[in-house]
């Protein structure tokens, strides 16, 4: 290295008069790491590569899929109802919680979720979840969905939609005011924060690869008009790239001769508030997905006094609204297969995070002398008591 730099500084060649004696390096803002508002690119950048997104989606999806539902047929609680059996074992490859976890995961990452129903003689047999990136809505002349196409490679399957009656496809979507047929992914609302978090992680990784030292510039303090020639400049740049760049050359000493001086240029993490910016981006991602930052162990969040309060807010504001709207759509979808009016009610007494408030509710309702036994059951979320229903679900209660 001393010999190379000595030859570069002391060598002769054509001078470039336009280059001033001291030189510095600067950069311009780079484009985003990913530009897709939704789709596979956003899923890979978020769920596959970002720990905050991955954990947040799993928290919401697994919690919502663990909710136990009570089947109410014409307002009466039914056990072993065909609809309950179908949701308990929707297909030979998946259990009920597995299928619902996939549904909630697709909703959070894509804003859309699709379920396909296989029925025989108006009797439901299996439910399968379709990948949203493979499904496209086919609109009719009136602009309403006339069918769905499911494409796997060169194979395309068309599902028609009848104006009335049972539809083979259940399309769940999150509200988007600027889209007629597709939903808006919550992850897309945090795309800027996701880019910031990933850029900060890449910056930190590059800093570690560079032996935790920021980059800088070589300043040539010339005397008079004796500047570096083009050949000297190119050879110096090539030598620095090959001998000192990358993790394999971390810590390698550099000997400066001939008026060269090293000037660090990059701002330190303290100067650019690096850690706080990264933590702020992580909190914004968690906010978009509806997860209190305290549940993810993120620093600087004082919204909730303790973990139990944050967990209760998580269930009340994120998990239960998402699960309730999904199961209401599921009941509406399956309704043509059954003579009774179906309704799914969550069994809140089995949710540990809500145990304290449920105990208080039970106490208040139980001590209300003006309520009948059936009114108390309804106030607690239970239907009328009745004998278990067997058969196809079309028998009279």
C-alpha positions as CSV (number, residue, x, y, z in Angstrom):
1,X,0.0,0.0,0.0
2,X,2.7,2.6,0.8
3,X,4.4,1.9,-2.6
4,X,1.1,2.2,-4.5
5,X,0.1,5.4,-2.9
6,X,3.6,6.7,-3.3
7,X,3.5,6.0,-7.0
8,X,0.1,7.5,-7.3
9,X,1.1,10.8,-5.6
10,X,4.5,11.0,-7.2
11,X,3.7,9.8,-10.6
12,X,3.3,12.1,-13.6
13,X,0.4,12.4,-16.0
14,X,-2.1,14.7,-17.6
15,X,-3.6,17.1,-15.1
16,X,-7.2,17.9,-15.0
17,X,-7.5,21.7,-14.3
18,X,-11.2,21.6,-13.7
19,X,-10.9,19.5,-10.5
20,X,-10.1,21.8,-7.5
21,X,-7.4,20.8,-5.1
22,X,-9.6,19.7,-2.1
23,X,-12.4,17.3,-3.1
24,X,-15.4,15.9,-1.1
25,X,-18.0,13.2,-1.8
26,X,-21.7,13.7,-1.5
27,X,-24.8,11.6,-2.3
28,X,-28.4,12.1,-3.4
29,X,-31.5,10.4,-1.9
30,X,-31.9,6.9,-3.3
31,X,-35.2,5.5,-4.5
32,X,-37.4,3.4,-2.2
33,X,-36.4,-0.2,-1.5
34,X,-39.7,-1.4,-2.9
35,X,-42.4,0.5,-4.8
36,X,-45.4,-1.9,-4.8
37,X,-48.4,-0.7,-2.8
38,X,-49.5,-4.4,-2.4
39,X,-48.6,-7.8,-3.8
40,X,-45.7,-10.1,-3.5
41,X,-43.1,-7.4,-3.3
42,X,-44.6,-5.8,-0.3
43,X,-45.1,-9.2,1.4
44,X,-41.5,-10.2,0.8
45,X,-40.2,-6.9,2.1
46,X,-42.5,-6.9,5.1
47,X,-43.5,-10.3,6.3
48,X,-40.5,-12.2,5.0
49,X,-37.7,-9.7,5.9
50,X,-39.0,-7.5,8.7
51,X,-39.3,-8.9,12.3
52,X,-41.8,-6.2,13.4
53,X,-44.2,-7.0,10.5
54,X,-43.7,-10.8,10.9
55,X,-44.4,-10.8,14.6
56,X,-47.3,-8.3,14.4
57,X,-49.1,-10.3,11.7
58,X,-48.6,-13.5,13.6
59,X,-49.9,-12.0,16.8
60,X,-53.1,-10.7,15.2
61,X,-53.7,-13.8,13.0
62,X,-53.0,-16.4,15.7
63,X,-55.1,-14.5,18.3
64,X,-58.1,-14.1,16.0
65,X,-57.9,-17.7,14.9
66,X,-57.9,-18.9,18.5
67,X,-61.3,-17.4,19.2
68,X,-64.0,-20.0,20.0
69,X,-67.4,-19.3,18.3
70,X,-70.9,-20.2,19.4
71,X,-73.3,-21.1,16.6
72,X,-76.7,-19.5,17.0
73,X,-79.4,-20.9,14.7
74,X,-82.6,-18.7,14.8
75,X,-81.3,-17.2,18.0
76,X,-80.8,-20.6,19.8
77,X,-77.4,-22.0,20.7
78,X,-76.6,-25.1,18.7
79,X,-73.9,-27.6,19.3
80,X,-72.4,-29.9,16.7
81,X,-74.2,-27.8,14.0
82,X,-73.1,-28.7,10.4
83,X,-71.6,-25.2,10.1
84,X,-69.6,-25.7,13.3
85,X,-68.4,-29.1,12.0
86,X,-67.4,-27.5,8.7
87,X,-65.4,-24.7,10.4
88,X,-63.8,-27.2,12.9
89,X,-62.5,-29.4,10.0
90,X,-62.7,-27.3,6.8
91,X,-60.6,-29.7,4.6
92,X,-58.5,-32.8,5.0
93,X,-55.2,-30.7,5.1
94,X,-56.1,-28.0,7.6
95,X,-57.8,-27.6,10.9
96,X,-60.2,-24.7,11.6
97,X,-57.6,-22.5,13.3
98,X,-55.1,-23.1,10.6
99,X,-57.5,-22.0,7.9
100,X,-58.7,-18.9,9.8
101,X,-55.0,-17.9,10.5
102,X,-54.4,-17.9,6.8
103,X,-57.5,-15.8,6.2
104,X,-56.5,-13.2,8.7
105,X,-52.9,-13.2,7.5
106,X,-53.9,-12.5,3.9
107,X,-56.2,-9.7,5.1
108,X,-53.4,-8.0,7.0
109,X,-50.8,-8.4,4.2
110,X,-52.9,-8.0,1.1
111,X,-56.2,-6.4,2.2
112,X,-58.0,-9.4,0.5
113,X,-58.8,-13.0,1.4
114,X,-60.6,-15.6,-0.6
115,X,-62.3,-18.8,0.5
116,X,-63.5,-21.4,-1.9
117,X,-66.4,-23.8,-1.0
118,X,-66.9,-27.3,-2.3
119,X,-70.5,-28.5,-1.9
120,X,-72.4,-31.6,-2.9
121,X,-76.2,-31.6,-3.3
122,X,-76.4,-28.3,-1.5
123,X,-74.4,-29.7,1.4
124,X,-71.0,-28.0,2.3
125,X,-68.0,-30.4,2.2
126,X,-64.8,-28.4,2.2
127,X,-63.5,-24.8,2.5
128,X,-60.1,-23.8,1.1
129,X,-58.2,-20.5,1.2
130,X,-56.9,-19.1,-2.1
131,X,-53.8,-17.0,-2.4
132,X,-54.9,-13.4,-3.1
133,X,-52.1,-12.8,-5.6
134,X,-53.5,-15.5,-7.8
135,X,-57.1,-14.3,-7.7
136,X,-58.6,-11.6,-10.0
137,X,-62.1,-10.2,-10.0
138,X,-64.0,-10.5,-13.3
139,X,-66.5,-7.7,-13.7
140,X,-69.7,-7.8,-15.6
141,X,-71.3,-5.2,-17.9
142,X,-72.8,-3.5,-14.9
143,X,-69.5,-3.2,-13.1
144,X,-70.3,-5.7,-10.4
145,X,-68.2,-8.8,-9.9
146,X,-69.4,-11.5,-12.3
147,X,-66.8,-14.1,-11.3
148,X,-63.4,-14.8,-10.1
149,X,-60.4,-16.3,-11.9
150,X,-57.7,-18.3,-10.0
151,X,-54.5,-18.6,-12.0
152,X,-51.7,-21.1,-11.2
153,X,-49.1,-20.9,-13.9
154,X,-50.8,-21.5,-17.2
155,X,-53.9,-23.0,-15.6
156,X,-56.8,-20.6,-15.0
157,X,-60.0,-21.7,-13.1
158,X,-63.1,-19.5,-13.4
159,X,-65.7,-19.3,-10.6
160,X,-69.0,-17.7,-11.5
161,X,-71.1,-15.6,-9.2
162,X,-74.8,-15.9,-9.1
163,X,-76.9,-12.8,-8.4
164,X,-78.7,-14.8,-5.7
165,X,-78.0,-18.0,-3.9
166,X,-74.7,-19.6,-2.8
167,X,-71.4,-18.2,-4.2
168,X,-68.5,-20.6,-4.5
169,X,-66.1,-17.8,-3.5
170,X,-66.1,-15.7,-0.4
171,X,-64.2,-12.5,-1.0
172,X,-63.2,-10.7,2.2
173,X,-61.7,-7.3,1.8
174,X,-60.7,-4.3,3.9
175,X,-62.1,-1.0,3.1
176,X,-60.5,1.1,0.3
177,X,-62.3,4.3,-0.7
178,X,-60.5,4.5,-4.1
179,X,-61.1,0.8,-5.1
180,X,-64.3,-0.9,-6.2
181,X,-63.4,-4.5,-5.9
182,X,-60.1,-5.0,-4.0
183,X,-59.2,-4.1,-0.4
184,X,-56.4,-2.0,1.0
185,X,-53.7,-3.8,3.0
186,X,-52.9,-2.3,6.4
187,X,-49.2,-3.0,5.7
188,X,-49.4,-0.7,2.7
189,X,-50.3,2.2,5.0
190,X,-47.0,1.7,6.8
191,X,-44.9,1.4,3.6
192,X,-42.8,4.6,4.3
193,X,-42.1,3.4,7.9
194,X,-41.2,0.0,6.5
195,X,-38.7,1.5,4.1
196,X,-37.2,3.6,6.9
197,X,-36.9,0.5,9.2
198,X,-35.3,-1.6,6.4
199,X,-33.0,1.2,5.3
200,X,-31.9,1.7,8.9
201,X,-31.2,-2.0,9.3
202,X,-29.2,-2.1,6.0
203,X,-27.3,0.9,7.2
204,X,-26.5,-0.7,10.5
205,X,-25.4,-3.9,8.7
206,X,-23.2,-2.0,6.3
207,X,-21.6,-0.2,9.2
208,X,-20.8,-3.5,10.9
209,X,-19.4,-4.9,7.7
210,X,-17.1,-1.8,7.6
211,X,-15.8,-2.6,11.1
212,X,-18.3,-0.2,12.6
213,X,-16.6,2.8,11.1
214,X,-18.4,5.4,9.0
215,X,-17.3,6.2,5.5
216,X,-15.4,9.3,4.6
217,X,-13.3,11.0,1.9
218,X,-9.6,11.4,1.1
219,X,-8.7,15.0,0.9
220,X,-5.6,16.0,-1.2
221,X,-4.0,19.0,0.2
222,X,-2.2,20.2,-2.9
223,X,0.5,22.8,-3.1
224,X,-0.1,25.4,-5.8
225,X,-1.8,23.9,-8.8
226,X,-0.3,20.4,-8.5
227,X,-3.5,18.3,-8.6
228,X,-4.0,14.6,-9.1
229,X,-4.0,13.5,-12.7
230,X,-6.9,11.4,-14.0
231,X,-4.7,8.2,-13.9
232,X,-3.7,8.9,-10.4
233,X,-7.3,9.5,-9.3
234,X,-8.6,6.3,-11.0
235,X,-5.8,4.2,-9.5
236,X,-6.3,5.5,-6.0
237,X,-10.0,4.9,-6.2
238,X,-9.5,1.3,-7.5
239,X,-7.0,0.6,-4.8
240,X,-9.3,1.8,-2.0
241,X,-12.2,-0.3,-3.4
242,X,-10.2,-3.5,-3.7
243,X,-8.0,-3.2,-0.6
244,X,-10.2,-1.5,2.0
245,X,-13.8,-2.1,1.1
246,X,-15.9,-5.0,2.6
247,X,-16.0,-6.9,5.8
248,X,-13.0,-9.0,4.9
249,X,-10.8,-5.8,4.9
250,X,-12.3,-4.4,8.1
251,X,-9.6,-2.9,10.4
252,X,-6.9,-2.9,7.7
253,X,-4.6,0.1,8.3
254,X,-4.1,2.7,5.6
255,X,-0.9,4.7,5.1
256,X,-1.4,8.1,3.7
257,X,1.3,10.0,1.9
258,X,1.8,12.9,-0.4
259,X,-0.7,15.3,1.3
260,X,-3.6,12.9,1.6
261,X,-5.8,13.2,4.6
262,X,-8.8,11.2,5.8
263,X,-12.0,13.1,6.6
264,X,-15.0,11.2,8.0
265,X,-18.1,12.5,6.3
266,X,-21.0,10.3,7.4
267,X,-23.1,11.5,10.4
268,X,-22.8,9.4,13.5
269,X,-25.8,7.5,14.8
270,X,-26.0,10.0,17.6
271,X,-26.1,12.9,15.1
272,X,-28.8,11.5,13.0
273,X,-30.8,10.1,15.9
274,X,-30.4,6.7,14.3
275,X,-31.8,4.5,17.0
276,X,-34.8,6.7,17.8
277,X,-35.7,6.9,14.1
278,X,-35.6,3.1,13.8
279,X,-37.7,2.7,16.9
280,X,-40.2,5.3,15.6
281,X,-40.6,3.4,12.3
282,X,-41.1,0.1,14.2
283,X,-43.8,1.7,16.4
284,X,-45.6,3.1,13.2
285,X,-45.5,-0.3,11.6
286,X,-47.1,-1.9,14.8
287,X,-49.7,0.9,14.8
288,X,-50.7,0.2,11.2
289,X,-51.2,-3.5,12.0
290,X,-53.1,-2.7,15.3
291,X,-50.6,-4.1,17.7
292,X,-49.6,-2.1,20.8
293,X,-45.8,-1.6,20.7
294,X,-45.6,-2.7,24.3
295,X,-46.5,-6.3,23.2
296,X,-43.6,-6.2,20.8
297,X,-41.1,-5.0,23.4
298,X,-40.5,-1.7,21.6
299,X,-38.9,1.0,23.6
300,X,-40.4,4.4,24.2
301,X,-44.1,3.4,24.3
302,X,-46.0,4.7,27.4
303,X,-49.5,4.5,26.0
304,X,-50.5,1.6,28.3
305,X,-49.6,1.3,32.0
306,X,-48.8,-2.4,31.8
307,X,-48.7,-5.4,29.6
308,X,-52.2,-6.7,30.8
309,X,-53.8,-3.4,29.8
310,X,-52.0,-3.4,26.4
311,X,-53.1,-6.9,25.8
312,X,-56.7,-6.1,26.7
313,X,-56.7,-3.1,24.3
314,X,-55.2,-5.4,21.6
315,X,-58.0,-7.8,21.9
316,X,-60.8,-5.2,22.1
317,X,-59.6,-2.8,19.3
318,X,-57.9,-5.2,16.9
319,X,-58.5,-8.9,17.3
320,X,-62.3,-9.0,18.1
321,X,-63.4,-6.4,15.5
322,X,-61.4,-8.3,12.7
323,X,-62.6,-11.7,13.8
324,X,-66.3,-10.6,14.2
325,X,-66.5,-9.0,10.8
326,X,-64.9,-12.0,9.2
327,X,-67.2,-14.5,10.9
328,X,-70.3,-12.3,10.0
329,X,-69.2,-12.5,6.4
330,X,-68.7,-16.3,6.8
331,X,-72.2,-16.7,8.2
332,X,-73.7,-14.6,5.4
333,X,-71.8,-16.7,2.8
334,X,-73.0,-20.1,4.2
335,X,-76.6,-18.9,4.9
336,X,-78.1,-20.3,1.7
337,X,-77.1,-23.8,2.7
338,X,-79.2,-23.8,5.9
339,X,-82.9,-23.2,6.6
340,X,-82.1,-21.4,9.9
341,X,-80.7,-17.9,10.3
342,X,-77.1,-18.4,11.3
343,X,-75.1,-16.1,13.6
344,X,-71.6,-16.7,15.1
345,X,-71.0,-15.2,18.5
346,X,-67.5,-15.2,20.1
347,X,-67.1,-17.0,23.4
348,X,-65.5,-14.2,25.3
349,X,-65.2,-16.2,28.5
350,X,-62.4,-18.3,27.0
351,X,-60.2,-15.2,26.3
352,X,-57.8,-14.9,29.1
353,X,-57.0,-11.2,28.4
354,X,-60.7,-10.3,29.0
355,X,-61.1,-12.4,32.2
356,X,-61.3,-9.5,34.5
357,X,-63.9,-7.5,32.7
358,X,-65.9,-10.6,31.9
359,X,-65.9,-11.5,35.6
360,X,-67.2,-8.0,36.4
361,X,-69.9,-8.3,33.7
362,X,-71.0,-11.7,35.1
363,X,-71.3,-10.2,38.6
364,X,-73.4,-7.2,37.4
365,X,-75.7,-9.4,35.3
366,X,-76.1,-12.1,37.9
367,X,-77.1,-9.6,40.5
368,X,-79.7,-7.9,38.3
369,X,-83.1,-9.1,39.8
370,X,-85.2,-7.6,37.0
371,X,-83.6,-9.9,34.3
372,X,-84.9,-13.4,33.5
373,X,-82.6,-16.3,33.0
374,X,-82.9,-16.1,29.2
375,X,-82.3,-12.3,29.3
376,X,-79.1,-12.9,31.4
377,X,-77.9,-15.4,28.9
378,X,-78.5,-13.0,26.0
379,X,-76.7,-10.2,27.9
380,X,-73.7,-12.4,28.3
381,X,-73.6,-13.4,24.6
382,X,-75.3,-16.7,24.8
383,X,-78.4,-17.8,22.9
384,X,-81.5,-19.7,24.1
385,X,-80.9,-23.2,25.5
386,X,-82.1,-25.9,23.2
387,X,-81.4,-29.6,22.4
388,X,-78.3,-30.3,20.1
389,X,-79.1,-30.3,16.4
390,X,-78.2,-33.3,14.3
391,X,-78.4,-34.1,10.6
392,X,-78.0,-31.7,7.7
393,X,-79.1,-28.6,9.6
394,X,-82.5,-28.4,8.0
395,X,-84.5,-30.0,10.9
396,X,-86.9,-27.8,12.9
397,X,-85.6,-26.5,16.2
